[in-house]
Each structure stands twice: as structure tokens, then as C-alpha cells.
């Protein structure tokens, strides 16, 4: 069933655009573009939206989705309110209008600028694109200049004050002490001077149930809301402690220009060298005196860990915790009988509050994987059909593909019906058989169902493609295995070529056995084999 191609209605707004007196809100753009599409009988419409993204940056989620649909030959027309909605970088915007859209047989319309690639109404488009970039460049220069002037004057310009301070209610560019937080900052410096490690300080703050800086901001201002902040509001990280210990602003200084972007088109912040920092001393009341701050910096330098002796960790980055999803880190302690051991990185950082140790020895993991890989290599020697049968024993691929095909056909049929209903609705609207408010209400309802169906269809098609690739991937996996004879040891090459990841469960039962799941390259977890005693990786710790 051939589907009508999409008319893409692209909307974009940035923070700078929100300052304009003329409304450029997303809802205004959507209504404007929809009316235009209805007026010219462009029925099969779909919105692509980027809310809060600069026109100088083309790495936007909505625009990326639009490009993907264009390259999948699903889009016929792209409409924007004006050229600046497409972008404010004249070279890149010109590339899309003059090359990218025509090359992909896509018609582009910028309504207010009277640009239509089908009618070749593009003579002034390059000049408008240059003007749009000049506008973005000018705004950037003014903002940079204003911040630089404030920095030279010793004014605080950050969005949030450092922990221990608040912004002055009468002057947001001046810092005043937060008495409750200042006590914590002083405690951190005092504990470090007495010899308590950064980890020890974080543990003490956690035990005292002191809110982390982000949790405190979230409680007071509703900022930095996340699952981690909500679940673990007292879990101070060692990095946060280190940042506080090294922050010169606690001595009363204001430090600006520590970071900057390369150009106004980039949002990536790069750290400036210290000689470019703008430092103004005695701009606010100090929490830590300079002598104490200097003493702490000297201790930090003295306590820096010497370079570690490098050691081979062939499973680096491959081993994951089944509970928190983080990697297991390798520790080497020569005084132990089993010197090389793995532990969950979350457990090592936060303790039992967040996760379990998932303790595992390097030697046991290496030995057990060697046995299981040799089992697979021998299995592969029996031929492709046998290996394919074993891997797919619990995955009836053909049956799943058939079921997916039925559901996909139902969704696509409904999508086709909606397109016909929208067309009939529009004809009634043109013939004045339905009132305008009723038309837009029904049209919005159909649009929402259509967008939902499109997303569902994409997911089903992805599952379908994944299943179709399974048989192909088994063959690739077989070819790789066939290059090996029985292994006498596991090395980095073998691990990288055959293993995607290894998932470790927490300790279970009185026998102290730990379950391990191996996900192989191309074929993932081999369910039927992993349940066999020959390949069940249960390691006694």
C-alpha cells in the first residue's frame, strides 16, 4: 500500500527568539503552518519541533528526525514560517536550500520570506540567510560584551551561586553568605586539614543527612530534578567535595571567564587556561580565610595519588552490574590470596545504600569464560545449521515475524484511513459543511492519533528488521568462531571480538554462587545454551 508522502511542518524557537515582541512561540508557528498547509491542500502533515534550540546549531532532535525521514524518502515538502526558523548560519542554511532539499526531491517553503524551491523563488534567500546570521552574531557579541564588562567589574555572572552562598536579593551580581551551607563548607575544609580523606568527608556528610548541593537547589528552587537527586539526596560524591576544596571563591574572590565557546555557533564549553581567568578579590564576604585555603591546596597537591602501575584488564568496560547498570572496577591488592578482584563501581563510591558489591575474582571469571568459549567453538564446528538451531531454539523467529507483520499491517491500514478521514474533513471545511472550530478540533485529534501510529509503526518496523537480521548475525558469529581452535587462554583480542558485555548479578543463596550472563557480539545472550549446565556461568566466590 503506497502511502502519501509527508508535508513536514518545521517549528523552532530559541531563548533569544522568546525576547522578541512579535510572538514566535511553537504553538503560534504550528497554527500558522497548519493554516497554510490547509489552504494549499497539503493534507499529510507532520510536525517537527525544536523548542529552545539555537538556529546556529543544526544538531537539533526535531531537525535530525526530519533529516532521517527525508533520507528514507518519506518527505515531499518542508515548510517553515521563515528562513530563520530553518537556521541562522547562512552557509549551512544555504546548503540545505540549494543542495540538500533538491538532491532529495524535497520542496522547501519559507512562507514569510516568500521562498519556494518549486517556483524558483529563491533569489533573495542567500541575502536573508546572511542577515539572519548577522543577527545571531550581533546578539552573541552583545551578550559576550555584557558578561565581560560584568566580569571586569567583579560581578558574579553565573546562573547559580557556589554552594555556601546566595545571590543578594537587591543585587543578583553580588554574593552573600548562606549561613547554613557556610557551616558545611567550613566543616569540609576543617576535616580535610585534620587528615580525613575526601571519601571519608563524603561519608560523614551522608551520615549526618546533609543535602547535596544539587538536592538543596532542587528543594529550594526546583532545579536539577532527577531520579538520583530524589532517591539519594544525601549522597555526596567525592568529585563534589574536591570541587568545593578547590574553589577560590570561598576566599571572597569572584572568578570569571573560566570557560568559553569557540564561536557563537558552538554551545560546547572549553576551559580557558588560568592566565585568561578574570579574578577579582574581596568582592564578597569570605567563608574560608586565605591561609586556610592555601594550606588545603598544598595538602591536595601532596595527597595526589602517584601514577599507578599499569596492568592488563582484558574485561575493562565489559562487566556490568545487574542492579545499577554501572561497570565493575578491578582492584589489585598483592597482600590478598586472590589479588585481582572486581566490585561494582557504585558500591565502591556510595556503599550499600545504592548497590551491592557484586564481588568477583578475575581468575574465576577468566577460567569460566575460557571453558564456555571453547564449548561454543566446538559447537560451531558442527555447522551453521546446528548452531543456528541452538541459538534460536527458544526464539521462534518466523512466528514472531508473522505476528509482527499482522500488527504492522493493521497499524498501516488505520494510518491510511486517518489520511482519508482528514481529506474528507478538509473537503467539508472548504464547502463550509463544518464550522472552523469544529474542524480544527477534529483535525488536531486526527493529528495526535496519526503521530502516535507513526511512532508505533517505526518501532514495529525496527523489531521486524532486528528479527530479520538475526539469521544473518548467526552466520557472522559462526564465521568468527570458525577462525578459532580450542583456546588455551583468553586475551584482549578474543574478548573484543566475541563478547559484547558480561552482566553480574548480586550474591544469592547460602551457597554463595553468583550468576553471570554473557552477551555475545551479533547474537546477544544465547538463552538456551546459558541454561545448560555446560554454559551456565555460576561462579563460587
C-alpha positions in Angstrom: 0.0 0.0 0.0 1.7 3.2 -1.2 1.5 6.0 1.3 1.3 9.7 0.5 4.5 11.5 1.4 4.7 13.8 4.4 4.4 17.6 4.4 6.8 18.5 7.1 5.8 21.5 9.3 9.1 22.5 11.0 8.9 24.8 14.0 11.9 26.1 16.0 12.3 28.7 18.8 15.4 29.7 20.9 15.7 31.7 24.0 16.8 34.7 22.1 13.7 34.5 19.9 11.5 34.5 23.0 12.7 38.0 23.7 11.1 39.3 20.6 7.9 41.4 20.9 6.3 39.5 18.0 5.2 36.1 19.1 7.2 33.2 17.7 6.0 30.6 20.1 5.8 27.0 19.0 2.0 26.9 19.2 1.8 30.1 17.1 4.1 28.6 14.5 2.2 25.3 14.5 -1.2 27.1 13.9 0.4 29.3 11.2 1.9 26.4 9.3 -1.2 24.3 9.6 -3.4 27.0 8.2 -1.0 27.4 5.3 -1.0 23.7 4.6 -4.8 23.5 4.7 -5.1 26.5 2.4 -3.0 24.8 -0.2 -4.5 21.3 0.3 -1.3 19.8 1.8 -3.1 17.0 3.7 -0.5 14.5 5.0 1.2 16.9 7.6 3.6 16.1 10.4 5.2 18.5 12.9 8.9 18.5 13.6 9.6 20.7 16.7 12.8 22.1 18.3 11.9 24.2 21.4 14.8 26.1 22.9 17.4 25.4 20.2 19.6 28.0 18.6 19.4 28.5 14.8 23.2 28.4 14.6 23.3 24.8 15.7 21.8 22.2 13.3 22.2 19.3 15.8 18.6 19.5 17.0 16.5 16.5 17.7 13.5 17.6 15.6 15.6 18.6 12.7 17.6 15.3 13.0 14.3 13.4 12.8 13.3 15.4 9.8 16.5 14.6 8.0 16.1 10.9 8.8 12.6 10.9 7.3 13.8 12.8 4.2 16.6 10.3 3.6 14.1 7.5 4.0 12.1 9.1 1.1 9.1 9.9 3.3 9.0 13.7 2.9 7.8 15.7 -0.1 7.6 19.2 1.3 9.2 21.1 4.2 7.5 24.3 5.4 8.8 26.9 7.9 7.4 30.2 9.0 10.5 32.0 7.6 14.2 31.2 6.8 15.4 32.0 10.3 13.3 29.1 11.7 15.4 26.7 9.4 18.6 28.3 10.7 20.8 31.3 11.3 24.0 30.0 9.8 23.9 31.3 6.2 26.3 28.7 4.8 24.6 25.7 6.3 21.1 27.1 5.7 22.1 27.8 2.0 23.4 24.3 1.7 20.0 22.8 2.7 18.0 25.1 0.5 20.3 24.9 -2.6 21.6 21.3 -2.4 20.2 19.1 0.3 16.5 19.6 -0.4 16.7 19.5 -4.2 19.0 16.4 -4.1 16.4 14.6 -2.0 13.5 15.8 -4.2 12.0 17.9 -1.4 10.3 21.2 -1.9 11.1 23.8 0.6 8.8 26.8 1.5 9.6 29.7 3.8 6.2 31.5 4.0 7.1 35.0 5.2 10.2 35.2 3.1 8.4 34.1 0.0 10.9 31.3 -0.7 9.6 28.3 -2.7 12.1 26.0 -4.3 9.4 24.6 -6.6 8.8 28.0 -8.1 12.5 29.1 -8.0 11.5 32.0 -5.8 14.9 32.0 -4.0 16.8 35.0 -5.4 16.9 36.8 -2.1 17.2 33.8 0.1 21.1 34.0 0.4 20.9 37.6 1.5 18.2 36.8 4.0 20.3 34.0 5.3 23.3 36.3 5.8 21.1 38.8 7.6 19.8 36.0 9.9 23.4 35.0 10.7 24.4 38.7 11.3 21.5 38.9 13.7 22.7 35.8 15.6 26.3 37.1 15.6 25.3 40.5 16.8 23.2 39.1 19.7 26.2 36.9 20.7 28.6 39.8 20.6 26.3 41.9 22.8 25.8 39.1 25.3 29.6 38.3 25.5 30.4 42.0 25.8 27.9 42.4 28.7 29.3 39.4 30.5 32.9 40.5 30.0 32.1 44.0 31.4 30.5 42.5 34.4 33.5 40.2 34.9 35.9 43.1 34.8 33.8 44.8 37.4 34.0 41.8 39.7 30.3 41.0 39.4 29.1 37.4 39.7 27.5 36.3 36.4 26.8 32.6 37.0 23.2 31.2 36.9 23.6 29.7 40.4 25.9 30.8 43.3 28.5 28.3 44.5 27.4 26.2 47.5 27.7 28.3 50.6 26.4 31.5 49.0 23.2 33.0 47.8 22.6 35.8 45.4 22.0 39.2 47.1 18.2 39.9 46.8 19.0 43.6 46.0 21.8 42.8 43.5 21.9 39.5 41.7 25.5 40.0 40.7 26.7 40.0 44.3 27.1 37.0 46.6 26.1 36.9 50.2 26.8 34.0 52.7 24.2 31.3 53.2 24.7 30.7 56.9 23.6 27.0 56.9 25.6 26.0 53.9 28.6 28.0 55.0 28.9 25.8 58.2 29.1 22.7 55.9 31.8 24.3 53.7 33.9 25.2 56.8 33.4 21.6 58.1 34.7 20.2 54.8 37.8 22.3 54.9 38.4 21.6 58.6 38.0 17.8 58.2 40.4 17.7 55.2 43.1 19.6 57.2 42.7 17.1 60.1 43.6 14.3 57.7 40.1 12.9 56.7 40.1 11.7 53.1 37.7 13.1 50.5 35.8 9.8 50.7 35.7 10.0 54.5 34.2 13.5 54.3 31.5 12.4 51.9 30.6 9.5 54.2 30.4 11.8 57.2 28.1 14.2 55.4 26.0 11.3 54.2 25.6 10.0 57.8 24.7 13.5 59.0 22.0 13.6 56.3 23.3 16.8 54.8 21.6 17.6 51.4 24.0 17.6 48.5 24.3 20.9 46.6 22.0 19.7 43.8 19.5 18.2 46.2 19.5 21.6 48.1 18.9 23.5 44.8 16.2 21.1 43.9 14.5 21.6 47.3 14.7 25.4 47.3 14.3 26.2 43.6 13.1 23.1 41.9 16.2 22.8 39.8 18.2 19.7 38.8 15.3 17.4 39.4 16.3 13.8 38.7 15.7 10.3 40.0 19.2 10.3 41.5 18.6 13.5 43.4 15.2 12.3 44.7 16.4 8.9 45.8 19.8 9.8 47.2 19.6 13.5 48.4 22.4 13.0 50.9 24.9 11.1 48.7 27.9 13.5 48.4 30.2 12.4 45.6 34.0 12.7 46.0 34.0 15.0 43.0 31.7 17.5 44.7 34.0 17.6 47.7 37.0 18.1 45.6 35.3 21.0 43.7 34.5 22.7 47.0 38.0 22.3 48.3 39.5 23.8 45.2 37.0 26.8 44.8 38.9 30.0 45.4 35.5 31.9 45.6 35.3 30.9 49.2 38.1 33.3 50.0 35.9 36.3 48.8 37.1 36.3 45.1 34.9 36.3 42.0 36.4 34.2 39.2 35.0 34.7 35.6 36.0 33.6 32.1 37.0 30.1 33.2 35.2 28.7 30.1 34.1 29.9 26.7 32.8 28.6 23.4 35.0 28.6 20.2 32.4 30.6 18.2 28.9 31.9 18.6 27.7 28.9 16.6 29.0 26.4 19.1 27.5 25.6 22.5 30.4 23.4 23.7 32.3 25.0 26.6 36.1 24.7 26.6 38.2 25.5 29.7 40.4 28.6 29.4 44.0 28.5 30.8 44.3 30.1 34.2 46.1 33.2 32.8 42.9 34.1 31.0 40.7 33.9 34.1 39.3 37.2 35.4 39.9 37.2 39.2 38.6 40.0 41.4 39.5 39.6 45.1 37.5 40.8 48.1 34.2 41.1 46.3 32.1 39.4 48.9 32.4 38.1 52.5 34.8 35.1 52.7 33.9 31.8 54.2 37.4 30.4 54.3 40.4 32.6 55.0 43.3 32.7 52.5 45.8 31.0 54.8 43.4 28.0 55.3 42.6 27.8 51.6 46.4 27.8 50.8 47.0 25.1 53.3 44.3 22.9 51.8 45.7 23.4 48.2 49.1 22.3 49.5 47.6 19.2 51.1 45.7 18.4 47.9 49.0 18.6 46.0 50.8 16.4 48.5 48.0 13.8 48.6 47.8 13.4 44.9 48.0 9.7 44.1 51.2 8.6 42.4 50.8 7.1 38.9 49.6 3.6 39.2 51.5 0.6 37.9 49.7 -0.3 34.6 48.2 -3.8 34.5 46.2 -5.6 31.9 42.4 -5.7 32.4 41.1 -7.5 29.3 37.5 -7.2 30.6 37.7 -3.4 31.1 34.3 -1.8 30.3 32.7 -5.1 29.5 31.5 -6.1 33.0 28.2 -4.6 34.2 26.3 -4.7 37.4 22.8 -6.3 37.1 21.3 -3.9 39.6 22.6 -0.4 38.8 24.0 -1.0 35.3 27.4 0.6 36.2 30.7 -1.1 35.3 32.6 -3.3 37.8 36.1 -1.9 38.5 39.2 -4.0 39.0 41.3 -3.8 42.2 44.7 -5.3 42.7 45.8 -6.0 46.2 49.1 -8.0 46.4 48.6 -8.9 50.0 45.5 -10.9 49.2 45.5 -14.5 48.1 43.3 -13.6 45.1 44.9 -10.3 44.3 42.7 -9.2 41.4 39.0 -8.7 42.2 36.0 -6.8 40.7 33.5 -4.8 42.6 30.5 -2.6 41.5 31.7 1.0 41.0 28.5 2.3 42.5 29.1 0.2 45.7 32.7 1.4 45.9 31.6 5.0 45.7 28.4 5.1 47.8 28.3 1.8 49.7 25.3 -0.5 50.4 22.9 2.5 50.2 22.9 2.3 46.4 24.1 -1.1 45.5 25.7 -4.5 46.4 29.4 -5.3 45.9 28.9 -8.0 43.2 32.4 -9.2 44.3 34.1 -11.4 41.7 37.7 -12.6 41.2 39.5 -12.0 37.9 40.8 -15.6 37.9 37.4 -17.2 38.3 35.9 -15.1 35.5 38.8 -15.8 33.2 38.7 -19.6 33.8 35.0 -20.0 33.4 34.7 -17.9 30.3 37.5 -19.9 28.7 35.5 -23.1 29.3 32.4 -21.6 27.8 34.0 -20.1 24.8 35.7 -23.4 24.0 32.2 -25.0 24.3 30.9 -22.6 21.7 33.9 -23.1 19.4 33.3 -26.8 19.4 29.6 -26.3 18.9 30.3 -24.1 15.8 32.4 -26.9 14.2 29.2 -29.0 13.9 28.0 -26.5 11.3 25.9 -23.4 10.8 22.5 -25.1 10.9 23.3 -26.7 14.2 24.5 -23.5 15.8 21.5 -21.6 14.3 19.1 -24.2 15.7 20.7 -24.0 19.2 20.7 -20.2 19.3 17.2 -19.9 18.0 15.8 -22.8 20.0 13.7 -20.5 22.2 13.2 -17.8 19.6 10.6 -18.8 17.0 11.8 -16.1 14.6 9.4 -16.9 11.8 6.4 -17.0 14.1 7.4 -13.6 15.7 7.9 -12.1 12.2 4.4 -13.3 11.2 2.8 -11.8 14.3 4.6 -8.5 13.8 3.6 -8.4 10.1 -0.1 -8.7 11.1 0.1 -6.0 13.7 2.1 -3.7 11.3 -0.5 -4.2 8.6 -3.3 -3.2 11.0 -1.5 0.0 12.0 -0.7 1.0 8.4 -4.3 0.4 7.4 -5.5 2.7 10.2 -2.9 5.3 9.2 -4.3 5.2 5.6 -7.8 5.5 7.0 -6.9 8.6 9.0 -5.4 10.3 5.9 -8.6 9.7 4.1 -10.6 11.0 7.0 -8.5 14.2 7.2 -9.0 14.7 3.4 -12.8 14.3 3.8 -12.8 16.6 6.8 -10.9 19.2 4.8 -13.4 19.0 1.9 -16.2 19.5 4.3 -14.4 22.6 5.7 -13.8 24.0 2.2 -17.5 23.5 1.4 -18.5 25.2 4.7 -20.3 22.0 5.9 -18.4 22.2 9.2 -17.6 25.1 11.4 -14.0 26.2 11.7 -13.5 25.5 15.4 -15.0 22.0 15.0 -12.7 21.4 12.0 -9.6 22.4 14.0 -10.7 20.3 16.9 -11.2 17.1 14.8 -8.0 17.9 12.8 -5.9 18.1 16.0 -7.4 14.8 17.2 -6.6 13.0 14.0 -3.1 14.5 14.0 -2.4 13.2 17.5 -3.6 9.7 16.6 -1.5 9.9 13.4 1.7 10.8 15.2 1.1 8.0 17.7 0.6 5.5 14.9 3.7 6.7 13.1 5.8 6.1 16.2 4.3 2.7 16.8 4.9 1.7 13.1 8.5 2.8 13.4 9.1 0.7 16.5 7.4 -2.4 14.9 9.5 -1.9 11.7 12.6 -1.8 13.8 11.7 -5.0 15.6 11.0 -6.6 12.3 14.4 -5.6 10.9 16.1 -6.9 14.1 14.4 -10.3 13.7 15.3 -10.4 10.0 19.0 -9.7 10.9 19.1 -12.5 13.5 19.7 -15.2 10.9 22.3 -13.1 9.2 24.1 -12.3 12.5 24.2 -16.0 13.5 26.2 -16.6 10.2 28.6 -13.8 11.0 29.1 -15.1 14.6 29.7 -18.6 13.2 32.3 -17.2 10.8 34.2 -15.5 13.7 34.1 -18.7 15.8 35.4 -20.8 12.9 38.6 -18.8 13.0 39.4 -20.2 16.4 40.7 -23.6 17.6 40.4 -24.6 21.3 41.7 -21.7 23.3 44.4 -22.1 25.9 43.9 -18.6 27.3 41.7 -15.6 26.8 43.3 -12.3 25.6 42.0 -8.8 24.7 41.5 -9.7 21.0 39.3 -12.6 21.9 37.2 -10.6 24.3 36.7 -7.7 22.0 35.8 -9.9 19.0 33.4 -12.2 20.7 31.9 -10.6 23.8 29.7 -7.5 23.9 29.1 -7.4 27.7 29.1 -9.5 30.8 26.3 -8.9 33.4 27.0 -9.8 37.0 24.1 -10.5 39.4 24.3 -9.9 43.2 25.2 -12.7 45.6 22.3 -15.1 46.0 21.5 -18.0 48.3 23.5 -19.7 51.1 25.9 -21.4 48.7 27.4 -18.0 47.7 27.0 -18.7 43.9 26.9 -15.7 41.6 25.1 -15.8 38.3 26.7 -14.3 35.2 25.1 -13.6 31.8 27.3 -13.3 28.7 26.1 -11.2 25.8 27.9 -12.2 22.7 28.6 -10.0 19.6 25.9 -10.2 16.9 23.7 -12.8 18.7 23.4 -11.3 22.2 22.5 -13.7 25.1 22.3 -17.3 24.0 19.3 -18.2 26.2 19.1 -22.0 25.5 22.8 -22.5 26.0 23.1 -20.4 29.1 20.5 -22.6 30.8 22.6 -25.7 30.1 24.9 -26.7 32.9 27.8 -26.7 30.4 27.4 -23.0 29.7 25.7 -21.7 32.9 28.3 -19.3 34.3 27.8 -19.8 38.0 31.0 -18.8 39.9 31.6 -19.6 43.5 33.1 -16.5 45.3 
